[in-house]
Amino acid sequence: MALDRKVRACLLEATQTGDAELLQEAHELLCQSKQPVAPEDGLTHQGLSPELPVLLAEAAIQLRQPELAEEALRGYFLRRDLNSGQFMCRAYLARAQLEGFKASQRKGQGMVDLTLAGLAYVQQALDITKGDPRYKFLVYNASVHYWWVSRALRRTGYWHHLLGTMPAVVQAMSVLPEEDNEWRVRALCDLARVYDEAKQPDQAAKTLTEANTLAAKLQNERLNYSIYRMQLNSTRNNAAQFAALQKLATTKTKQAQMAVQTARTGIAAPAEGAKGAKPPATGAAPTGVELNATEKVLSEAINVYVPAPGADGKAAPKVEDKKGAAPPEPMDLRLVGELGLLCMCNGNHLPQLAERCAAAVEAVKDTNLSAIVMSEYIRALLLVDELGPEADLYTRHSVEVRCESLARLDKALISAGRADDPDLVQEGAILIWNTGLPLLQPNLRLCVRKAYSTAAGILAELDSPLHELRAQLHLEIAKCEVAGDLFAAAIAQCDAALRLDYKGTEEAQARTGRVRPLDAQLQPLYKKLVLKMSLYQAPERGEDKALLLVEQGRDAKGVLRANLLERAATILSKLPPIADRPEEDVESGGGGVPPGGGAE
């Protein structure tokens, strides 16, 4: 047992200190136990605990040593005396994590396949826990592992891949105690998203009803709000179910929440004059301006929910209630900010109401950080909106105002990163991207560098599922770095973009013939930058030599430029036709693509 204790001591110290060498020492001790040892060594091998390889694998995963964990688990599963118990369950969960690590290095179908392989191990672990009350804690652990391994698929376009595994995991979580109800509710919400993307709206509605029943005991307003909005979204194509949810909107807050979800998803508002339709709001838009259906919904909600501004432009003070009257309904300031922001987004244009919402948030003392950030987003958008028709012109004034708006969004996004509100962060990054688009001109590109860098950095820190947006941001930052002759920084940005697993829109895919349309710009740019940075190694391929000469000619002038371009033309003229060359020579990147980068 002395060897057993020594291995456990090594593992404990390794996890506490983060020393990977102690892990290797523990692994060597386990390997020694398989060999006959002389008694004078002082280490008795009889009765060595069979779970030690599992403990070693868990410690190796914690210290980011996947190869060591793989070897330890391989040895564990080769044993003949294994029992179906706690440590076998933990071994399967460790295998799932290892598959998750591998999946994180892949993209496209390869990533999907490896992730599903990892989730299969989680299911095997859950099978062991069925019917045994001793293993309830392992059910919780398995659900956490499932969340971690499946994270790459928990985004738009990939949710449906979880249809084969998530229902069983959510069902197994029903044995968890009441203190884990919030975790169960969030799992049910994720399952509803899976059903929704798999075009099973009835199952999604049923799952959300169960989540709503469970969430009612938690008194968590943000969670209840999220469930209600998901219910509205899941019934967007069912008029009867949508009408039933409308009847539940008995409070001003619920009505405002319904307006937000209607604006975000484009759910059709009741037709004017139809049964149940509300009269149009007054004062929502300038005279003579016709509101679309979404704008009408927003204006009605704001007129009911947000206090009208006073004479000084600030929110009007609340009127004291009469004695014995019911207390007024508290106003959700983040919801107010969201209403105001939607007045300026998604094709809506209600600047007066957006101003009203921002003023209502700013008028309240001790406002929560999320609401303050929302009001800052609104103020930044209003700056550009005040330009009117000039916003589409490249005048000095319009460019300065747009830069000021970007600077304000940049500061607001940094604050959003401290608010523990991922949706708010992603909203800000999208606003920064859209606001900076008109400035993506050769002479103005550097104006967006700081704001785009902030957005890309915060989204990367959050590991945001908005992969296409992140790739676009990295590409534009790389172009900014190239404009400043910062080639190493530009290579890092291209590398980060190429490693993201994104898909282009159907329109972009059809236009470029690529699943990953941005790679058409990223790969050549990365390749050119690598060639420029290769000071001590001349390119081998003729195309690369010509490309390097062309890039040098871009910065040259006069006779030097002509000579460089002439040399490039001479090299290209000597190359055989593409049809006469091996395919690998034509498609080779010449060492200019990062490991795994650009694979489709």
N, C-alpha and C positions, 0 to 999 in steps of 0.2 A: 504493500500500500504506500510505501515511501515514494515510489515513482509517481503514483496517482496524485499524491499531495504536491509533489514538486511541479508536475504539469499544471495543476490548478493554480498554484502560486504564480507560475510564469504568466498564465493567461490573465489572472487578476491584475498583476502589476502592469502587464502590457496594455490592458484596456484603460487603466488609470493614468498611465504616463504617456500613452501613445507611442510606445517603443516597439517598432516592428521587429527588431532583432530578438526580443523576448519571444515573439510569436514563432520565429524560426527555431529558437532553442526548444520551445515546447513541441514543435513538430518533429525535431530530431529525436527528442526523448520518446515520442510515440513510435517513431520508426525503430528505435533501439529495442522497444518492448517486443517487437516481432522476431528478434534474434535471441538465441540462447546466450546468457551472460554468466560469467563466473560468479560464485557467491561472494568473493572478496570485494566485488564492486559495491556492495552495500545497498543495492536497489532490488527489492523483491517484485517480480512481475506478476505474481499470482493475484487474481482478482482485480485486474486493471479494469476500471469502469468503462463499459462500452460506449457511454455518451461523450467521452472526452473528445473524439473527432468532431462531434457536433459543436461542442463548446469552442473548440479551436476554429471551426469554420465561422461561427458567429463573431468571434473576436476578430478574425481576419477580414470579414466583411465590414465590421465597424471601423477598422484601420485601413480600409481601401486596399486590401491585398487579395484580389479575386482569384489569382492563380493558386495561392496557398489554400484558400477556402475550397476551391474546386478539387484539389488533391485530397484534402481531408475528407470531404464528402464522398469522393470516389472510394476511398478506403472504408468508410463507414458502411456504404451500401453493399460492399463485397463480403461483409461478415455474414456468417451463416446463423448466428445466434441472436438475430434482431427480433425484438418484440414490438408489436404495434402499439406504441404508447406515446408519452409526451415527447420523448426525444426524437422519435421518428417523425412526428408531426413538425417539430422544430427543424429537423433536417430538410423536410420538403419545403418549408418556408425559406430556409437558407438557399435552397436550389432556385426557388422562385426569384429571390433577390439577385442571384448571379445571372439568371436569364434577363432580368431587368437591366442590369449593367450592360450586358451585350446588346440589348435592344437600343439602349441610349446611344450606341455608336453607329447605328444603322439608320437608314431612311427608307421610305416607301414600303413596299410589300415585305421586305426583309425585316424592318422594324415591327410590322404588324405580326408576322409569323413568330418572331422571338418573344414578343410580348404575350401572345396567346399561349406559347409554350410555358412561360413563367406562370401564367394564371392557372394552367392545368395543374401545376404543382400545388398551388394554393388550394385548389379543389380537392386534391388528394389529402392534404393536411386536414381539411374540414371533414372529409369522410371519416377520419380517425376519431374526431371529436363527437360524432353523432351518437346520441343516446347515452353519453357518459357525463353526468353532472360535474365530475372532477375536472373536466377540460373546458369549462365555460370561459376561463381566462384565455385559453388558446383560440377560442372563437373570435374574441376581440382582437387578439394579435394577428390572426389570419385576415380579418377584415382590414386592418391597418396595412398589412403587407399587400393585400389586393389593391388598395387605394394607391400605394406607392408604385407597384409594378404596372398598373393600368393607366397611370397618369398620362402617358404619351398618347393614349387613345381617347382621353376625355376632352375632346375638342370637336368642333364642328367638322363633319365629314368622316369622323372615325368612331363616333359613339356606337354605331350599329354593330361594330365588331364585338362589343361586349354583351350582345344579346344572348349568347350561348352560355355565359358564365355568371353574369351579375345577378340574375334572379335567384339562383341557388345560394349565392353568398348573402343576399339580403334576407332570404328566408331563414338561413342559419343564424342570422343575427337576432332573431326573435327571442332567443333564450337569454339575451343580455339583460342585466339588471336595469332598474329605472334610471340610475344615474348616468347610463349610457344612451338615454333616449334621444338626446340631441344628435349624437353620432348616427343613430338609426334613421332619424329624420333626414339627415343630409344624404345618407345612402339611398333612401327611398326617392329623394329628389333626383339623384343621379340616375337611378333606374328609370324614372319617368322620362328623362332626357333620352335614354337609350330607346325606350318604346316610341317616343315621338319621332326620332330620326329613322327608326325602322318602320315608320308609317303604321303604327298600331295605336291610334289615338284613344281608343276605349281602354286599353291597358294602362296608358299613361294617365288618363283621368282617374281610373280606379286606384292606381298607386299614389297619386297626389292626394286623393281623399283619405287614404290611410295615413299619409304623412301629416295631413292637416289635423286629423284626429289625435295623433300622437303629439304634435307640436302644441296643441291647445293646452296641454298640461305644463308646458315649459315657460309660458309667459315671456317669450322672446319675440318682440315686435318685429325686428329685422327679419327673423326667420319666417314668421307668419306672412310678412309682406312678400318675401321671395316666393313662398308657396302659392300665394294668391295670384301673383303675376304669372307663375308657371301654369296655373290652372287656366287663366285667361288665354295664354298662348296655345295650350293644348286643345282648346275648344274653338280655335279661330275659324275652323271650317265646319263647325256644327252650330247653326243658329239657335237651336233649342237649348243646348247646354250653355252657350254663351249668354242667352237671355236669363237662364237660371242663375248664373253667376252675377249678372247685373243686379238681380233682385237682392243679392247678399250685400250689395254696396249701399248699406243703410246709413253709413256715417260719411262725413265730408272727406275724411282721410281715405276711406275705401274708394270713394268716387275719384279722388285725385290719383290714387294708385291705378285705377282702371284707365284713366286718361293717359297716364305715363305709358302703360303697356300697349294701349291702342296706338299711341304715337310711335312707339319703338317697332312694333311688329306690323303696322299698317292694317290692323283689323278694321274693317269697314264700319264707320259710324252709322247709326240709323238714318235712313233717307229722310230728307226734309219733308215734313207733312205726314210721315208714317206714324203708326200707332206707337206711342212711347217715346217719340222724338222730342227732345227739349227745344224750346225756342232759342233762336240765336242770341248770343251774348251781345251786350251793348258795350261800346267803347273798346272793343278788342282790336280794331284796326282802323286806319284812316278812312274817312268817308270815301265811298266809291271803290274801295278795294274789296274784291270778293274773296272770301275765305274758302279754302278747300276743306274736305271733311275732317281731316286730322286737326287743322287749325281751329275749327269750330269746337272740337272736343276739348282741346287745350284751353281755349279762351273761356269756355263754360266752367271748366274745373278751376281755373285761376280766379275767375270772378267770384266763385263760391268759397274757395279755400284760402286765398291770399288776401289780406286786408288791403283796401285801396289806399294809395298814397295820400298824405295830407297836403296842405298848401305849400309846404316847403319841399315837397318831393319825396319826403321820407314816409315810411309806413305810418299810417294813422294809428294813434294810441288806442288800446282796447277800451271799450266802454264797460264800466263796472256793471256787473249783473245785479238785478234786483234781488232783494232779500227773498230767500226761499227758492230762487230759480236754480235750475241744474247748472253745475259748473261748465264753462265753455270747453269744447274739445281742444286738447293741446295740439299745437301745430308742429308737424314734423318738418324741421328746417331743411333737412337733406332732401326731402321730397319736394319742398318748395324750390330748392335749387335745381333739382332735376326737371321740374316743370319749366322753369325759366330757360334752362339750357336747351330743352327740346324745342322751345319757341324759335331757336336760331339754328337748329340742325335738321337733318333728314328732309330737306326741301321746304321746311317751314320758315316763315318770315314774319315774326310778331315782336319787333324790337321793343315796343312800348310795354308789352306784358313781360318780356324778359327783364327789362329795367325794373318793373314793379316787383318781380320775384327777388332780384338781387337786392333791392332796397329793403324788402321785408326781412331778408336774412341778416343784412348789416345792421338793422335797427335793433336787433335782439342782443343783449349783453350775454357774455359767456356762451356764445354760439359754438357748437361742436366743430372740430376742424374740417370734417367732410363737407359741411354746409358752407363754411368759409371758402374752401377751395372751389366749390361749385359756383359761388358768386364771383370769384376771380375769373373762372372760365368764361362766365357770361360777360363780364366787363371787357375781357380781351376780345371777344367776338364783336361786341358792340363798337369797339374802336374801329374795326375794319368796316362794319356796316355803316357807320357815320360818313364814310367816304362817298357812299352812293355810287353813281356811275363811274366816278374816278377810280374805284377799286379795281376796275378792269384795265386801267391805263398804267403805263410805267412812267409816272411822273415822280419827281424827287419826293414830293409830299406823300404820295401813296406808298412808296417804298419805305419811307421813314415810319409811317403809321403801322404798316404791316410788320416791320421789325420791332416796333414798340409792343405790338400785340404778341409777337412771338416771345419777347423777353418776359412779358407778364405771364404767359402760359408756362414758360420755363420755370419761373419761380413757383407758380401754383403747383406744377407737377412735382417739384421737389418736396413741397409741403404734403402733397397727396401720398408720397412715399412714406411719410411718418404717420399717416392716418389709419393704417391697417385696413385699407379698403381697396382690394385689387381692382374692382370694377371702376373705381374712381381713377386709378392710375392708368388703366387701359383707355378710359375715356379721354384723359388728358393727352396721351400719346397720339391718339387718332386726331384730336384737334390740332396738335402741333404739326402733324404731317399735312393735314389739309390746308392749314393756314400758310405753311411754307411752300406749298406747291408752285405758286406763281413766281417765287424767287429762285427756282431751280434753273437759272440762266447762267451762262459762262461768267458774266461780269457781276452777278449777284449771289452766286452759290454760297460764298463764304458767310453770308448773312444768316444762313440756317444752321451752320455747323454746330454752334453751342446747344441750341434747343434740340436738334436732332440727336446729338450725342447724349444729352440728358435722357431723352426718351428711350433711346436704344439701351442705355446702361440700366435704367430702372426696369425696363421690360425684361432684360436678361437676368437681373437680380431676382425678379419675380418668377422667372421661368415661364413667362406668359405664353399661352397657346396661340397668340396672334403671330404665327411664324412668318406669314407672308409680309405683314407690316414690318416686322423686325428685319427681314431680309432687305426690304426696300430702304429702310433707314440706314442699314449698314452700307448698302451700295452707294447711296448719296453721300454719306460721310466719307467713304473711300474716295469718291470724286473730289470732295473738298480737300482731302489730304494730298491728293495728287496735285491739285492746283497750288498747294503750298509746298510742293516738292518733299513731302513727308512720306516717302515710299514705304518705309517699314510699317508705319501706322496704317497706311492704305492696305497693305498686304494683310495685316491683322483683321481689318474690317471685312475684306473679301473672304478671308478664311472663315470668319464668324458667320457670314451670310451663307456660304456654301455648305456649312455643317448643319444648317437648320432644315428640318423636314417640312417643307411647305409645298402646297399645290397652287398653281395659278387658277384663275377663273376659267370657265369653259371658253369664253371669248378669247382670252389671252392664249390659251392652249391651242385653239384653232388658228389664231393669227401666227404664232411662232412655231407650231408643230412640236412643242415641248410640253411635258407635264410640269416642268419647272421653268417658266418663261424667263425669269430674271437671270438664269444661268447663261443665257445668250449674251448678256453683258458682263456677268461676273467672271466667267471662265477666261475670256480673252483678256480682260483687265488684269486678273490675277497673273496670268501667264506673262503679260508684258512687264508687269512690275517685278516678277521674279527674274526675268531676263535683265532688267535694268540693275537689279541689286546684285547680280552675279558678276562681280568685278574681276574675279580671278579664274573664272571658268567660262570659256567661249561656248556658245551653243553648238550642238552637233548637227541638228537638222537644218536643211537649207531654208525652210520656211521660217525657222526661228532666227537664223542669221539675218534674213531679209527684214523680218519684223523689228529686230533690234535696230537695224540701220534706219528704218522708217521712223521709229520713235526718236532716235537721235536727230533725225532731220527735222522733226517738229520744232525743236528748240534752236535749230541752227538758222543761219541767214545767208543770203547771197550765194557765193560760189560754193561754200561748204555744204549748204543744203542740197544744191544741185548734184554735187559729187556723191553725197550719201545716198540720195534717191537713185542715182544712176547705178551705183554699186548694188543696191537692192534689186533693181530691175534686171541687172545682169545675172544675179544669183537665181532669181525666179525663172528667167528665160532658159536656164540650163537644167531646170528640174524636169524629170519625165512627166508625162500626163498622169493624172490621178489613176486612170484605169490600169496603168502599167505598174503601179506600185502596190506593195502588200497593204492590206487593210489596216494592220496595226500601225504601219508607218504613217498612214494618212490621218488616222484618228488619234495618234499619240499626242499627249499634251506636252511632251518634251520636259517632263518633270515639273510642270507648272500647276498641277492640281493637288490640293491638300488631300491627305488620306481620307477616302470616303467622300470627298467633296464633289458635288455635282452629279453624283450617281442618281439615277432615276429608277 
